Amino acid sequence: MKVTIPARTYSLTNQREHWAKKARRAKNERGWAYSLTGDIKKLGLPLTVRLTRVAPRRLDDDNLRGALKSIRDGVADRIGVDDGDPRVTWIYMQRTGKSKEYAVEIEAAA
């Protein structure tokens, strides 16, 4: 299963913004991930989920994980497990996109 979310993710550790704006963005990202991964539960557990951030600039590893946190939470909600469940392996990747190209690709396999 593979889906693409046309979302721009930000490094949360470097963002300086009002808490309400941050919460609204997290809610939207989580909702998109939940909505667009409707068939993921059919794959069963254990499961490997690859989250790939597409953006013009790369993030270091810890910022990459933070930027994809809400997406991970939405996918875990859809699967019906806590995002720390050991039956789900999370893989974080990123690739450089064109100028102003932002997305998150979600791939899942049993």
FIDREN-918161 format. One record per residue: chain; x, y, z of N, C-alpha, C in turn; residue in one letter. Coordinates in steps of 0.2 Angstrom, whole numbers, plus 5000, padded with zeros to 4 digits. Example, Ala and Ser with C-alpha at 12.3 -4.5 7.8 and 13.67 -1.06 7.14 Angstrom:
<nodes>
<node cadena="A" n_px="5066" n_py="4972" n_pz="5039" ca_px="5062" ca_py="4978" ca_pz="5039" c_px="5066" c_py="4984" c_pz="5039" residuo="a"/>
<node cadena="A" n_px="5064" n_py="4989" n_pz="5035" ca_px="5068" ca_py="4995" ca_pz="5036" c_px="5064" c_py="5000" c_pz="5039" residuo="s"/>
</nodes>
This chain:
<nodes>
<node cadena="A" n_px="5004" n_py="4994" n_pz="5000" ca_px="5000" ca_py="5000" ca_pz="5000" c_px="5004" c_py="5006" c_pz="5000" residuo="m"/>
<node cadena="A" n_px="5003" n_py="5011" n_pz="4996" ca_px="5006" ca_py="5017" ca_pz="4996" c_px="5002" c_py="5023" c_pz="4994" residuo="k"/>
<node cadena="A" n_px="5002" n_py="5028" n_pz="4999" ca_px="4998" ca_py="5034" ca_pz="4998" c_px="5003" c_py="5040" c_pz="4998" residuo="v"/>
<node cadena="A" n_px="5001" n_py="5046" n_pz="4995" ca_px="5005" ca_py="5052" ca_pz="4996" c_px="5000" c_py="5058" c_pz="4999" residuo="t"/>
<node cadena="A" n_px="5003" n_py="5061" n_pz="5004" ca_px="4999" ca_py="5066" ca_pz="5007" c_px="5003" c_py="5073" c_pz="5005" residuo="i"/>
<node cadena="A" n_px="4999" n_py="5077" n_pz="5001" ca_px="5002" ca_py="5084" ca_pz="4999" c_px="5003" c_py="5089" c_pz="5005" residuo="p"/>
<node cadena="A" n_px="5007" n_py="5087" n_pz="5009" ca_px="5008" ca_py="5091" ca_pz="5016" c_px="5015" c_py="5093" c_pz="5016" residuo="a"/>
<node cadena="A" n_px="5016" n_py="5100" n_pz="5019" ca_px="5023" ca_py="5102" ca_pz="5021" c_px="5024" c_py="5101" c_pz="5028" residuo="r"/>
<node cadena="A" n_px="5029" n_py="5097" n_pz="5030" ca_px="5030" ca_py="5095" ca_pz="5037" c_px="5036" c_py="5100" c_pz="5039" residuo="t"/>
<node cadena="A" n_px="5036" n_py="5102" n_pz="5045" ca_px="5041" ca_py="5106" ca_pz="5048" c_px="5044" c_py="5103" c_pz="5054" residuo="y"/>
<node cadena="A" n_px="5050" n_py="5104" n_pz="5055" ca_px="5054" ca_py="5102" ca_pz="5061" c_px="5051" c_py="5106" c_pz="5067" residuo="s"/>
<node cadena="A" n_px="5048" n_py="5102" n_pz="5071" ca_px="5045" ca_py="5105" ca_pz="5077" c_px="5049" c_py="5108" c_pz="5082" residuo="l"/>
<node cadena="A" n_px="5055" n_py="5105" n_pz="5082" ca_px="5060" ca_py="5107" ca_pz="5087" c_px="5063" c_py="5114" c_pz="5085" residuo="t"/>
<node cadena="A" n_px="5062" n_py="5116" n_pz="5079" ca_px="5065" ca_py="5123" ca_pz="5077" c_px="5059" c_py="5128" c_pz="5076" residuo="n"/>
<node cadena="A" n_px="5053" n_py="5126" n_pz="5076" ca_px="5047" ca_py="5130" ca_pz="5075" c_px="5046" c_py="5135" c_pz="5081" residuo="q"/>
<node cadena="A" n_px="5045" n_py="5141" n_pz="5080" ca_px="5043" ca_py="5146" ca_pz="5085" c_px="5037" c_py="5149" c_pz="5083" residuo="r"/>
<node cadena="A" n_px="5031" n_py="5146" n_pz="5086" ca_px="5025" ca_py="5148" ca_pz="5084" c_px="5020" c_py="5147" c_pz="5089" residuo="e"/>
<node cadena="A" n_px="5014" n_py="5150" n_pz="5088" ca_px="5009" ca_py="5150" ca_pz="5094" c_px="5006" c_py="5143" c_pz="5094" residuo="h"/>
<node cadena="A" n_px="5005" n_py="5141" n_pz="5100" ca_px="5003" ca_py="5134" ca_pz="5102" c_px="4997" c_py="5132" c_pz="5098" residuo="w"/>
<node cadena="A" n_px="4992" n_py="5137" n_pz="5097" ca_px="4986" ca_py="5135" ca_pz="5093" c_px="4987" c_py="5133" c_pz="5086" residuo="a"/>
<node cadena="A" n_px="4992" n_py="5137" n_pz="5083" ca_px="4993" ca_py="5136" ca_pz="5076" c_px="4997" c_py="5129" c_pz="5075" residuo="k"/>
<node cadena="A" n_px="5001" n_py="5128" n_pz="5080" ca_px="5005" ca_py="5121" ca_pz="5080" c_px="5000" c_py="5115" c_pz="5081" residuo="k"/>
<node cadena="A" n_px="4995" n_py="5116" n_pz="5085" ca_px="4990" ca_py="5111" ca_pz="5087" c_px="4986" c_py="5110" c_pz="5081" residuo="a"/>
<node cadena="A" n_px="4984" n_py="5115" n_pz="5077" ca_px="4979" ca_py="5115" ca_pz="5071" c_px="4983" c_py="5111" c_pz="5066" residuo="r"/>
<node cadena="A" n_px="4989" n_py="5112" n_pz="5065" ca_px="4993" ca_py="5109" ca_pz="5059" c_px="4994" c_py="5102" c_pz="5061" residuo="r"/>
<node cadena="A" n_px="4995" n_py="5100" n_pz="5067" ca_px="4996" ca_py="5093" ca_pz="5070" c_px="4989" c_py="5089" c_pz="5069" residuo="a"/>
<node cadena="A" n_px="4984" n_py="5092" n_pz="5070" ca_px="4977" ca_py="5089" ca_pz="5069" c_px="4976" c_py="5088" c_pz="5062" residuo="k"/>
<node cadena="A" n_px="4977" n_py="5093" n_pz="5058" ca_px="4976" ca_py="5092" ca_pz="5051" c_px="4981" c_py="5086" c_pz="5048" residuo="n"/>
<node cadena="A" n_px="4987" n_py="5086" n_pz="5050" ca_px="4991" ca_py="5081" ca_pz="5047" c_px="4989" c_py="5074" c_pz="5050" residuo="e"/>
<node cadena="A" n_px="4987" n_py="5073" n_pz="5056" ca_px="4985" ca_py="5067" ca_pz="5059" c_px="4979" c_py="5065" c_pz="5055" residuo="r"/>
<node cadena="A" n_px="4974" n_py="5069" n_pz="5054" ca_px="4968" ca_py="5068" ca_pz="5050" c_px="4969" c_py="5065" c_pz="5043" residuo="g"/>
<node cadena="A" n_px="4974" n_py="5069" n_pz="5040" ca_px="4975" ca_py="5067" ca_pz="5033" c_px="4978" c_py="5060" c_pz="5033" residuo="w"/>
<node cadena="A" n_px="4983" n_py="5058" n_pz="5037" ca_px="4986" ca_py="5052" ca_pz="5037" c_px="4980" c_py="5046" c_pz="5039" residuo="a"/>
<node cadena="A" n_px="4976" n_py="5048" n_pz="5044" ca_px="4971" ca_py="5043" ca_pz="5045" c_px="4966" c_py="5042" c_pz="5039" residuo="y"/>
<node cadena="A" n_px="4964" n_py="5047" n_pz="5036" ca_px="4959" ca_py="5047" ca_pz="5031" c_px="4962" c_py="5043" c_pz="5025" residuo="s"/>
<node cadena="A" n_px="4968" n_py="5044" n_pz="5023" ca_px="4971" ca_py="5042" ca_pz="5017" c_px="4974" c_py="5035" c_pz="5017" residuo="l"/>
<node cadena="A" n_px="4974" n_py="5032" n_pz="5023" ca_px="4977" ca_py="5025" ca_pz="5024" c_px="4971" c_py="5020" c_pz="5026" residuo="t"/>
<node cadena="A" n_px="4966" n_py="5021" n_pz="5023" ca_px="4960" ca_py="5017" ca_pz="5025" c_px="4961" c_py="5009" c_pz="5024" residuo="g"/>
<node cadena="A" n_px="4965" n_py="5007" n_pz="5020" ca_px="4966" ca_py="5000" ca_pz="5018" c_px="4971" c_py="4997" c_pz="5022" residuo="d"/>
<node cadena="A" n_px="4975" n_py="5001" n_pz="5026" ca_px="4981" ca_py="4998" ca_pz="5030" c_px="4979" c_py="4993" c_pz="5035" residuo="i"/>
<node cadena="A" n_px="4974" n_py="4993" n_pz="5038" ca_px="4972" ca_py="4988" ca_pz="5043" c_px="4971" c_py="4981" c_pz="5040" residuo="k"/>
<node cadena="A" n_px="4970" n_py="4980" n_pz="5033" ca_px="4969" ca_py="4974" ca_pz="5030" c_px="4976" c_py="4970" c_pz="5029" residuo="k"/>
<node cadena="A" n_px="4981" n_py="4974" n_pz="5030" ca_px="4988" ca_py="4971" ca_pz="5029" c_px="4989" c_py="4966" c_pz="5035" residuo="l"/>
<node cadena="A" n_px="4986" n_py="4968" n_pz="5041" ca_px="4987" ca_py="4964" ca_pz="5047" c_px="4994" c_py="4966" c_pz="5051" residuo="g"/>
<node cadena="A" n_px="4995" n_py="4963" n_pz="5056" ca_px="5001" ca_py="4964" ca_pz="5060" c_px="5005" c_py="4958" c_pz="5060" residuo="l"/>
<node cadena="A" n_px="5012" n_py="4958" n_pz="5061" ca_px="5016" ca_py="4964" ca_pz="5061" c_px="5016" c_py="4968" c_pz="5054" residuo="p"/>
<node cadena="A" n_px="5018" n_py="4974" n_pz="5055" ca_px="5018" ca_py="4978" ca_pz="5049" c_px="5024" c_py="4983" c_pz="5049" residuo="l"/>
<node cadena="A" n_px="5026" n_py="4985" n_pz="5043" ca_px="5032" ca_py="4989" ca_pz="5042" c_px="5029" c_py="4995" c_pz="5039" residuo="t"/>
<node cadena="A" n_px="5030" n_py="5001" n_pz="5042" ca_px="5027" ca_py="5007" ca_pz="5039" c_px="5033" c_py="5012" c_pz="5037" residuo="v"/>
<node cadena="A" n_px="5034" n_py="5014" n_pz="5031" ca_px="5039" ca_py="5019" ca_pz="5029" c_px="5036" c_py="5026" c_pz="5028" residuo="r"/>
<node cadena="A" n_px="5039" n_py="5031" n_pz="5031" ca_px="5037" ca_py="5037" ca_pz="5030" c_px="5042" c_py="5041" c_pz="5027" residuo="l"/>
<node cadena="A" n_px="5041" n_py="5044" n_pz="5021" ca_px="5046" ca_py="5048" ca_pz="5017" c_px="5044" c_py="5055" c_pz="5016" residuo="t"/>
<node cadena="A" n_px="5048" n_py="5059" n_pz="5019" ca_px="5047" ca_py="5066" ca_pz="5018" c_px="5050" c_py="5069" c_pz="5012" residuo="r"/>
<node cadena="A" n_px="5046" n_py="5072" n_pz="5008" ca_px="5048" ca_py="5075" ca_pz="5002" c_px="5048" c_py="5083" c_pz="5002" residuo="v"/>
<node cadena="A" n_px="5054" n_py="5086" n_pz="5002" ca_px="5055" ca_py="5093" ca_pz="5002" c_px="5061" c_py="5096" c_pz="4999" residuo="a"/>
<node cadena="A" n_px="5062" n_py="5102" n_pz="4997" ca_px="5068" ca_py="5104" ca_pz="4994" c_px="5074" c_py="5104" c_pz="4998" residuo="p"/>
<node cadena="A" n_px="5073" n_py="5104" n_pz="5005" ca_px="5079" ca_py="5104" ca_pz="5010" c_px="5078" c_py="5098" c_pz="5014" residuo="r"/>
<node cadena="A" n_px="5084" n_py="5095" n_pz="5016" ca_px="5084" ca_py="5089" ca_pz="5020" c_px="5084" c_py="5091" c_pz="5028" residuo="r"/>
<node cadena="A" n_px="5082" n_py="5087" n_pz="5032" ca_px="5082" ca_py="5088" ca_pz="5039" c_px="5087" c_py="5083" c_pz="5042" residuo="l"/>
<node cadena="A" n_px="5090" n_py="5084" n_pz="5048" ca_px="5094" ca_py="5079" ca_pz="5051" c_px="5089" c_py="5074" c_pz="5054" residuo="d"/>
<node cadena="A" n_px="5092" n_py="5068" n_pz="5057" ca_px="5088" ca_py="5063" ca_pz="5059" c_px="5083" c_py="5064" c_pz="5064" residuo="d"/>
<node cadena="A" n_px="5085" n_py="5068" n_pz="5069" ca_px="5080" ca_py="5069" ca_pz="5075" c_px="5075" c_py="5074" c_pz="5073" residuo="d"/>
<node cadena="A" n_px="5076" n_py="5079" n_pz="5069" ca_px="5071" ca_py="5083" ca_pz="5066" c_px="5066" c_py="5080" c_pz="5061" residuo="n"/>
<node cadena="A" n_px="5069" n_py="5075" n_pz="5058" ca_px="5065" ca_py="5071" ca_pz="5053" c_px="5059" c_py="5068" c_pz="5057" residuo="l"/>
<node cadena="A" n_px="5061" n_py="5064" n_pz="5062" ca_px="5056" ca_py="5061" ca_pz="5066" c_px="5051" c_py="5065" c_pz="5069" residuo="r"/>
<node cadena="A" n_px="5053" n_py="5071" n_pz="5071" ca_px="5048" ca_py="5076" ca_pz="5074" c_px="5044" c_py="5079" c_pz="5069" residuo="g"/>
<node cadena="A" n_px="5046" n_py="5080" n_pz="5063" ca_px="5042" ca_py="5083" ca_pz="5058" c_px="5037" c_py="5078" c_pz="5055" residuo="a"/>
<node cadena="A" n_px="5038" n_py="5071" n_pz="5056" ca_px="5033" ca_py="5066" ca_pz="5054" c_px="5029" c_py="5063" c_pz="5060" residuo="l"/>
<node cadena="A" n_px="5029" n_py="5066" n_pz="5066" ca_px="5026" ca_py="5064" ca_pz="5072" c_px="5018" c_py="5063" c_pz="5071" residuo="k"/>
<node cadena="A" n_px="5015" n_py="5068" n_pz="5069" ca_px="5008" ca_py="5069" ca_pz="5068" c_px="5006" c_py="5064" c_pz="5062" residuo="s"/>
<node cadena="A" n_px="5010" n_py="5063" n_pz="5057" ca_px="5008" ca_py="5058" ca_pz="5052" c_px="5008" c_py="5051" c_pz="5055" residuo="i"/>
<node cadena="A" n_px="5013" n_py="5049" n_pz="5059" ca_px="5014" ca_py="5043" ca_pz="5062" c_px="5008" c_py="5042" c_pz="5067" residuo="r"/>
<node cadena="A" n_px="5006" n_py="5047" n_pz="5070" ca_px="5000" ca_py="5046" ca_pz="5075" c_px="4994" c_py="5044" c_pz="5071" residuo="d"/>
<node cadena="A" n_px="4993" n_py="5048" n_pz="5065" ca_px="4987" ca_py="5046" ca_pz="5061" c_px="4987" c_py="5039" c_pz="5058" residuo="g"/>
<node cadena="A" n_px="4993" n_py="5037" n_pz="5056" ca_px="4993" ca_py="5030" ca_pz="5054" c_px="4992" c_py="5025" c_pz="5059" residuo="v"/>
<node cadena="A" n_px="4995" n_py="5026" n_pz="5065" ca_px="4994" ca_py="5022" ca_pz="5071" c_px="4986" c_py="5022" c_pz="5073" residuo="a"/>
<node cadena="A" n_px="4983" n_py="5027" n_pz="5073" ca_px="4976" ca_py="5028" ca_pz="5074" c_px="4972" c_py="5023" c_pz="5069" residuo="d"/>
<node cadena="A" n_px="4974" n_py="5024" n_pz="5063" ca_px="4970" ca_py="5020" ca_pz="5058" c_px="4971" c_py="5012" c_pz="5059" residuo="r"/>
<node cadena="A" n_px="4977" n_py="5010" n_pz="5061" ca_px="4979" ca_py="5003" ca_pz="5062" c_px="4975" c_py="5001" c_pz="5068" residuo="i"/>
<node cadena="A" n_px="4974" n_py="5005" n_pz="5073" ca_px="4971" ca_py="5003" ca_pz="5079" c_px="4976" c_py="5002" c_pz="5084" residuo="g"/>
<node cadena="A" n_px="4982" n_py="5004" n_pz="5084" ca_px="4987" ca_py="5003" ca_pz="5089" c_px="4990" c_py="5009" c_pz="5092" residuo="v"/>
<node cadena="A" n_px="4994" n_py="5009" n_pz="5097" ca_px="4998" ca_py="5014" ca_pz="5099" c_px="5004" c_py="5015" c_pz="5095" residuo="d"/>
<node cadena="A" n_px="5006" n_py="5021" n_pz="5094" ca_px="5012" ca_py="5022" ca_pz="5089" c_px="5018" c_py="5018" c_pz="5092" residuo="d"/>
<node cadena="A" n_px="5018" n_py="5016" n_pz="5098" ca_px="5024" ca_py="5013" ca_pz="5101" c_px="5024" c_py="5005" c_pz="5101" residuo="g"/>
<node cadena="A" n_px="5018" n_py="5003" n_pz="5098" ca_px="5017" ca_py="4996" ca_pz="5098" c_px="5023" c_py="4992" c_pz="5094" residuo="d"/>
<node cadena="A" n_px="5026" n_py="4987" n_pz="5097" ca_px="5032" ca_py="4984" ca_pz="5094" c_px="5030" c_py="4980" c_pz="5088" residuo="p"/>
<node cadena="A" n_px="5024" n_py="4978" n_pz="5087" ca_px="5022" ca_py="4975" ca_pz="5081" c_px="5022" c_py="4979" c_pz="5074" residuo="r"/>
<node cadena="A" n_px="5023" n_py="4986" n_pz="5075" ca_px="5024" ca_py="4990" ca_pz="5070" c_px="5031" c_py="4993" c_pz="5070" residuo="v"/>
<node cadena="A" n_px="5034" n_py="4992" n_pz="5064" ca_px="5041" ca_py="4995" ca_pz="5063" c_px="5040" c_py="5001" c_pz="5059" residuo="t"/>
<node cadena="A" n_px="5043" n_py="5007" n_pz="5061" ca_px="5043" ca_py="5013" ca_pz="5058" c_px="5050" c_py="5015" c_pz="5055" residuo="w"/>
<node cadena="A" n_px="5050" n_py="5016" n_pz="5048" ca_px="5056" ca_py="5018" ca_pz="5045" c_px="5055" c_py="5025" c_pz="5042" residuo="i"/>
<node cadena="A" n_px="5060" n_py="5029" n_pz="5044" ca_px="5059" ca_py="5036" ca_pz="5042" c_px="5064" c_py="5038" c_pz="5036" residuo="y"/>
<node cadena="A" n_px="5062" n_py="5041" n_pz="5031" ca_px="5066" ca_py="5042" ca_pz="5025" c_px="5065" c_py="5049" c_pz="5023" residuo="m"/>
<node cadena="A" n_px="5069" n_py="5052" n_pz="5019" ca_px="5067" ca_py="5058" ca_pz="5015" c_px="5071" c_py="5059" c_pz="5009" residuo="q"/>
<node cadena="A" n_px="5068" n_py="5062" n_pz="5004" ca_px="5071" ca_py="5064" ca_pz="4998" c_px="5070" c_py="5071" c_pz="4996" residuo="r"/>
<node cadena="A" n_px="5075" n_py="5073" n_pz="4992" ca_px="5074" ca_py="5080" ca_pz="4990" c_px="5069" c_py="5081" c_pz="4984" residuo="t"/>
<node cadena="A" n_px="5065" n_py="5085" n_pz="4985" ca_px="5060" ca_py="5087" ca_pz="4979" c_px="5062" c_py="5093" c_pz="4975" residuo="g"/>
<node cadena="A" n_px="5058" n_py="5095" n_pz="4971" ca_px="5059" ca_py="5101" ca_pz="4967" c_px="5057" c_py="5107" c_pz="4971" residuo="k"/>
<node cadena="A" n_px="5059" n_py="5113" n_pz="4969" ca_px="5058" ca_py="5119" ca_pz="4973" c_px="5050" c_py="5119" c_pz="4974" residuo="s"/>
<node cadena="A" n_px="5048" n_py="5120" n_pz="4980" ca_px="5041" ca_py="5121" ca_pz="4982" c_px="5037" c_py="5114" c_pz="4981" residuo="k"/>
<node cadena="A" n_px="5041" n_py="5109" n_pz="4981" ca_px="5037" ca_py="5102" ca_pz="4981" c_px="5038" c_py="5099" c_pz="4988" residuo="e"/>
<node cadena="A" n_px="5032" n_py="5098" n_pz="4991" ca_px="5031" ca_py="5096" ca_pz="4998" c_px="5026" c_py="5090" c_pz="4998" residuo="y"/>
<node cadena="A" n_px="5028" n_py="5084" n_pz="5001" ca_px="5023" ca_py="5079" ca_pz="5002" c_px="5026" c_py="5074" c_pz="5007" residuo="a"/>
<node cadena="A" n_px="5022" n_py="5069" n_pz="5009" ca_px="5024" ca_py="5064" ca_pz="5014" c_px="5021" c_py="5058" c_pz="5010" residuo="v"/>
<node cadena="A" n_px="5026" n_py="5053" n_pz="5009" ca_px="5024" ca_py="5046" ca_pz="5006" c_px="5023" c_py="5041" c_pz="5011" residuo="e"/>
<node cadena="A" n_px="5018" n_py="5038" n_pz="5012" ca_px="5017" ca_py="5032" ca_pz="5017" c_px="5016" c_py="5026" c_pz="5013" residuo="i"/>
<node cadena="A" n_px="5021" n_py="5021" n_pz="5015" ca_px="5021" ca_py="5015" ca_pz="5012" c_px="5020" c_py="5010" c_pz="5017" residuo="e"/>
<node cadena="A" n_px="5016" n_py="5004" n_pz="5017" ca_px="5015" ca_py="4999" ca_pz="5022" c_px="5016" c_py="4992" c_pz="5019" residuo="a"/>
<node cadena="A" n_px="5019" n_py="4988" n_pz="5022" ca_px="5019" ca_py="4981" ca_pz="5020" c_px="5019" c_py="4976" c_pz="5026" residuo="a"/>
<node cadena="A" n_px="5016" n_py="4971" n_pz="5025" ca_px="5016" ca_py="4966" ca_pz="5031" c_px="5022" c_py="4962" c_pz="5031" residuo="a"/>
</nodes>
